[in-house]
Amino acid sequence: MSFRDLRNFTEMMRALGYPRLISMENFRTPNFTLVAEILIWLVKRYEPHTDIPTDVDTESDRIFFIKAVAQFMATKAHIKLNTKRLYQADGYAVKEMLKITSVLYSAMKTKQMALGDRAEEDNNKFKFDLGSRISDLKAARQLASEVTSKGASLYDLLGKEVDLREMRIAAIARPLEINETEKALRASIKEVLESVEKTKDMLSNVVSDETSLDAKIEKKKQELERNRKRLQTLQSVRPAFMDEYEKIEEELQKQYDTYVEKFKNLSFLESQLDEYHRLEQERFEEAENTLRIMQHKLREEERELMKSSLKDEDSDMDVPEDEGSDSDMEECLPSKPRPTRNGIMAGMQTKETAIFLLGSANNRYLTQAKIDVKCRQNVVHYLVFYDLDGSIPHAKKQRKGKVCAGLGASHPLFPPCVFKGKIHSQIP
């Protein structure tokens, strides 16, 4: 068995159209089922109506199947197969089956070549090349001259047949001499006896060879028995490194269990971390949506305050001013509502609740708180942005004008109040 034989066999079977894919690993071990299937397919390729037994369950059925296939190939295809190698169903069986497949493959290739030549002839049917036909013309002329000479010689011999017939009849009619006939018979008998003696000598040599071969076989059997006993003794003895091997195997199993447990924990923690990040992202998006809604509400309120402040200014322009009591009125009456740069009135005669959004620039956490901002007995609606560390990210310029007074020291939790980038007051 060789790698080349296996490769050639698989390639030939694929080219012949065998429906099953044959791997070169199929014949590393005995595989009688596959061999039987291949043999049945090859026999059907030679003669589709052949009756071959397909039962290979028992040993006798397999032997009968192999004999039937070998007999069919010997009679129909004149291919001699080794039944012992076929019964082994391993790589040596591939060599025997290769004899059958090579014949089928060569026939297929010949047919393909014939079809190709016929197609080429059809293509070149109406193409005449006189240059290549000159040699054929010379050969035809030579054959014509030979036919003429042979015909003339045959005519002469047939003319002599009359004389030759008479001579032949005379020779047959002449009586044979007994002495010469006896000598010829004795010579032939002597030759036959010599051949018989040679055959007997060969048979005696075969017997002696058989005895010597039997002695060698017996010797090999004894050696095999001794080696088998030695193998059994070696298998019964426990190796010295077996204890250490088992100990290392147990430690390796423990390490593997630890690794599996840690890997499961790591996977669980990673999933928890992903879930935590997802929740944080949802909170962040929710906070941004809330902030966007509050900004929208603030803009609406700014527009309403701006409209109301403009209406109040128009109404104040119609009231006459008292020059002598300006200072007293400023001390006892609330100041006029004046629009800030962002349209927010510093003094409103309504009481509202200021909503503060407390945020951190680092982790983006947002909360809400409510504080009353007192400014000359008025409460203004503010939206404040600031950090928990006391920084004011939106403060750019201090507000000019009136400042809320009498509010005490700044609270540690609430830094200076910022509204749209303006510092208003320290809120306790």
VENTA-V942839 format. One record per backbone hydrogen bond with DSSP energy under -1.0 kcal/mol. CO is the residue of the C=O (numbers start at 1). NH is the residue of the N-H. E is the energy in kcal/mol with one decimal. If there is no record, write none. Layout:
# VENTA-V942839
co=CO nh=NH e=E
co=CO nh=NH e=E
This chain:
# VENTA-V942839
co=2 nh=6 e=-1.9
co=3 nh=7 e=-2.4
co=4 nh=8 e=-2.8
co=5 nh=9 e=-2.5
co=6 nh=10 e=-2.4
co=7 nh=11 e=-2.3
co=8 nh=12 e=-2.5
co=9 nh=13 e=-2.5
co=10 nh=14 e=-2.0
co=11 nh=15 e=-2.2
co=12 nh=16 e=-2.4
co=13 nh=18 e=-2.5
co=23 nh=26 e=-1.3
co=25 nh=28 e=-1.1
co=31 nh=35 e=-1.8
co=32 nh=36 e=-2.8
co=33 nh=37 e=-2.1
co=34 nh=38 e=-2.4
co=35 nh=39 e=-2.6
co=36 nh=40 e=-2.4
co=37 nh=41 e=-1.9
co=38 nh=42 e=-2.4
co=39 nh=43 e=-2.6
co=40 nh=44 e=-2.2
co=41 nh=45 e=-1.5
co=42 nh=46 e=-1.5
co=43 nh=47 e=-2.8
co=47 nh=50 e=-1.5
co=58 nh=62 e=-1.8
co=59 nh=63 e=-2.3
co=60 nh=64 e=-2.4
co=61 nh=65 e=-2.2
co=62 nh=66 e=-2.6
co=63 nh=67 e=-2.4
co=64 nh=68 e=-2.2
co=65 nh=69 e=-2.2
co=66 nh=70 e=-2.5
co=67 nh=71 e=-2.5
co=68 nh=72 e=-2.2
co=69 nh=73 e=-2.4
co=70 nh=74 e=-2.0
co=71 nh=75 e=-2.1
co=72 nh=76 e=-2.9
co=73 nh=79 e=-2.2
co=82 nh=86 e=-1.9
co=83 nh=87 e=-2.2
co=84 nh=88 e=-1.3
co=89 nh=31 e=-2.6
co=92 nh=96 e=-1.1
co=93 nh=97 e=-2.5
co=94 nh=98 e=-1.9
co=97 nh=101 e=-2.3
co=98 nh=102 e=-2.2
co=99 nh=103 e=-1.2
co=100 nh=104 e=-2.1
co=101 nh=105 e=-2.8
co=102 nh=106 e=-2.5
co=103 nh=107 e=-2.1
co=104 nh=108 e=-2.2
co=105 nh=109 e=-2.5
co=106 nh=110 e=-2.4
co=107 nh=111 e=-2.4
co=108 nh=112 e=-2.4
co=109 nh=113 e=-2.5
co=110 nh=114 e=-2.6
co=111 nh=115 e=-2.6
co=112 nh=116 e=-2.4
co=113 nh=117 e=-2.8
co=114 nh=118 e=-2.7
co=115 nh=119 e=-2.4
co=116 nh=120 e=-2.3
co=117 nh=121 e=-2.8
co=118 nh=122 e=-2.6
co=119 nh=123 e=-2.1
co=120 nh=124 e=-2.3
co=124 nh=127 e=-1.1
co=133 nh=137 e=-1.8
co=134 nh=138 e=-1.9
co=135 nh=139 e=-2.2
co=136 nh=140 e=-2.2
co=137 nh=141 e=-2.0
co=138 nh=142 e=-2.1
co=139 nh=143 e=-2.4
co=140 nh=144 e=-2.1
co=141 nh=145 e=-2.0
co=142 nh=146 e=-2.2
co=143 nh=147 e=-2.5
co=144 nh=148 e=-1.8
co=145 nh=149 e=-2.2
co=146 nh=150 e=-2.7
co=147 nh=151 e=-2.2
co=148 nh=152 e=-1.9
co=149 nh=153 e=-2.3
co=150 nh=154 e=-2.4
co=151 nh=155 e=-1.9
co=152 nh=156 e=-1.9
co=153 nh=157 e=-2.2
co=154 nh=158 e=-2.2
co=155 nh=159 e=-1.4
co=156 nh=160 e=-1.2
co=160 nh=164 e=-2.1
co=161 nh=165 e=-2.1
co=162 nh=166 e=-1.5
co=163 nh=167 e=-1.8
co=164 nh=168 e=-2.2
co=165 nh=169 e=-2.3
co=166 nh=170 e=-2.0
co=167 nh=171 e=-1.9
co=168 nh=172 e=-2.0
co=169 nh=173 e=-2.1
co=177 nh=181 e=-1.8
co=178 nh=182 e=-2.5
co=179 nh=183 e=-2.3
co=180 nh=184 e=-2.1
co=181 nh=185 e=-2.3
co=182 nh=186 e=-2.5
co=183 nh=187 e=-2.2
co=184 nh=188 e=-2.1
co=185 nh=189 e=-2.4
co=186 nh=190 e=-2.4
co=187 nh=191 e=-1.9
co=188 nh=192 e=-2.0
co=189 nh=193 e=-2.4
co=190 nh=194 e=-2.2
co=191 nh=195 e=-2.0
co=192 nh=196 e=-2.0
co=193 nh=197 e=-2.3
co=194 nh=198 e=-2.2
co=195 nh=199 e=-2.0
co=196 nh=200 e=-2.3
co=197 nh=201 e=-2.4
co=198 nh=202 e=-2.1
co=199 nh=203 e=-2.2
co=200 nh=204 e=-2.5
co=201 nh=205 e=-2.3
co=202 nh=206 e=-2.1
co=203 nh=207 e=-2.1
co=204 nh=208 e=-2.2
co=205 nh=209 e=-2.7
co=206 nh=210 e=-2.3
co=207 nh=211 e=-2.2
co=208 nh=212 e=-2.2
co=209 nh=213 e=-2.5
co=210 nh=214 e=-2.4
co=211 nh=215 e=-2.1
co=212 nh=216 e=-2.2
co=213 nh=217 e=-2.5
co=214 nh=218 e=-2.3
co=215 nh=219 e=-2.1
co=216 nh=220 e=-2.5
co=217 nh=221 e=-2.2
co=218 nh=222 e=-2.1
co=219 nh=223 e=-2.2
co=220 nh=224 e=-2.4
co=221 nh=225 e=-2.4
co=222 nh=226 e=-2.3
co=223 nh=227 e=-2.5
co=224 nh=228 e=-2.2
co=225 nh=229 e=-2.3
co=226 nh=230 e=-2.3
co=227 nh=231 e=-2.2
co=228 nh=232 e=-2.2
co=229 nh=233 e=-2.2
co=230 nh=234 e=-2.2
co=231 nh=235 e=-2.3
co=232 nh=236 e=-1.8
co=233 nh=237 e=-1.2
co=241 nh=245 e=-2.1
co=242 nh=246 e=-2.4
co=243 nh=247 e=-2.3
co=244 nh=248 e=-2.6
co=245 nh=249 e=-2.1
co=246 nh=250 e=-2.1
co=247 nh=251 e=-2.3
co=248 nh=252 e=-2.4
co=249 nh=253 e=-2.0
co=250 nh=254 e=-2.2
co=251 nh=255 e=-2.6
co=252 nh=256 e=-2.2
co=253 nh=257 e=-2.3
co=254 nh=258 e=-2.5
co=255 nh=259 e=-2.5
co=256 nh=260 e=-2.5
co=257 nh=261 e=-2.4
co=258 nh=262 e=-2.6
co=259 nh=263 e=-2.4
co=260 nh=264 e=-2.2
co=261 nh=265 e=-2.4
co=262 nh=266 e=-2.8
co=263 nh=267 e=-2.4
co=264 nh=268 e=-2.5
co=265 nh=269 e=-2.8
co=266 nh=270 e=-2.4
co=267 nh=271 e=-2.1
co=268 nh=272 e=-2.4
co=269 nh=273 e=-2.7
co=270 nh=274 e=-2.4
co=271 nh=275 e=-2.2
co=272 nh=276 e=-2.5
co=273 nh=277 e=-2.6
co=274 nh=278 e=-2.2
co=275 nh=279 e=-2.3
co=276 nh=280 e=-2.5
co=277 nh=281 e=-2.4
co=278 nh=282 e=-2.1
co=279 nh=283 e=-2.6
co=280 nh=284 e=-2.6
co=281 nh=285 e=-2.4
co=282 nh=286 e=-2.5
co=283 nh=287 e=-2.8
co=284 nh=288 e=-2.3
co=285 nh=289 e=-2.3
co=286 nh=290 e=-2.4
co=287 nh=291 e=-2.6
co=288 nh=292 e=-2.4
co=289 nh=293 e=-2.3
co=290 nh=294 e=-2.5
co=291 nh=295 e=-2.4
co=292 nh=296 e=-2.0
co=293 nh=297 e=-2.4
co=294 nh=298 e=-2.6
co=295 nh=299 e=-2.3
co=296 nh=300 e=-2.0
co=297 nh=301 e=-2.5
co=298 nh=302 e=-2.6
co=299 nh=303 e=-2.4
co=300 nh=304 e=-2.2
co=301 nh=305 e=-3.0
co=302 nh=306 e=-2.7
co=303 nh=307 e=-2.4
co=304 nh=308 e=-2.5
co=305 nh=309 e=-2.7
co=306 nh=310 e=-2.1
co=307 nh=311 e=-1.9
co=308 nh=312 e=-2.3
co=309 nh=313 e=-2.3
co=310 nh=314 e=-1.9
co=311 nh=315 e=-1.8
co=312 nh=316 e=-2.2
co=313 nh=317 e=-1.5
co=316 nh=319 e=-1.0
co=325 nh=329 e=-2.1
co=326 nh=330 e=-2.0
co=327 nh=331 e=-1.3
co=328 nh=332 e=-1.9
co=329 nh=333 e=-2.8
co=338 nh=346 e=-1.1
co=340 nh=343 e=-1.3
co=344 nh=340 e=-1.4
co=350 nh=379 e=-1.3
co=354 nh=371 e=-1.5
co=356 nh=369 e=-1.6
co=358 nh=367 e=-1.8
co=360 nh=364 e=-1.4
co=367 nh=358 e=-1.8
co=369 nh=356 e=-2.3
co=371 nh=354 e=-1.1
co=378 nh=375 e=-2.0
co=382 nh=355 e=-1.2
co=384 nh=357 e=-1.6
co=386 nh=359 e=-1.7
co=387 nh=390 e=-1.2
co=391 nh=387 e=-2.0
co=417 nh=424 e=-2.1
co=421 nh=396 e=-1.5
co=421 nh=397 e=-1.2
co=422 nh=419 e=-2.3
co=423 nh=399 e=-1.1
co=425 nh=417 e=-2.1
co=427 nh=411 e=-1.1
